[in-house]
Amino acid sequence: MTPGFLVESLYLPAQQVGGDFFLVLPCTEGAEETSLFAVIGDVSGKGLQAAMVVATLVGGLRMLESRTPSKVLAYLNRMLTGHVSGFATCCAVLIHQDDRMQIANAGNPSP
């Protein structure tokens, strides 16, 4: 993981699978891992249909090179528009070791 950060998590879906998701990734600037990128969100609906949209979102996030929160949310919006019924909310944050944060929010309560 990224030196200087400790991340612990627990995910308990209401059913076997669901539409809530999160992802935490190290962010490299140059050759060093210096910050963390985190995304938390919720896809409308329940069960397998919502879980399939989550799988698409998480796969897209893992392939995306940018870790700029606003660019990430714009990308996810383009990726989903016209391809899924319902909607997704999402909050993305880039956390730097010097306590700076960049946040972009799309439909979630304020962080």
Residue, then its C-alpha position, 0 to 999 in steps of 0.5 A: m500500500t502507500p507508506g504513511f496511510l493505513v486503510e481498513s474496511l468492511y463491506l456488508p451488503a444487505q443481500q448477497v450482492g448489491g449496489d454499494f461500492f468503494l475502491v481505494l487505490p495508491c496514487t503514484e506521482g513520479a515513481e513513488e506512491t505518495s497519495l491515496f485515491a478513494v471512491i465510494g458510491d451507490v448504484s440504484g436498485k438491488g441485487l444482481q442488476a446493481a452488482m453488475v453496474v458496480a462491476t462495470l464501474v470498478g473495472g473502469l476505475r481500475m483501468l483509468e489512469s487519471r486520479t483527479p476526482s472531477k475527471v474520474l467522475a466525468y469519465l464514470n458519467r460518460m461511461l454509464t450514460g445511456h448504458v444503464s437504467g437507474f443512476a449511481t451516486c459517487c464521491a471521489v477523493l485524492i488524499h495527499q500525505d501533506d493533509r491536502m485533499q481534492i474531492a468531487n461529489a456526484g449525488n452523495p451527501s456532503p463528505 
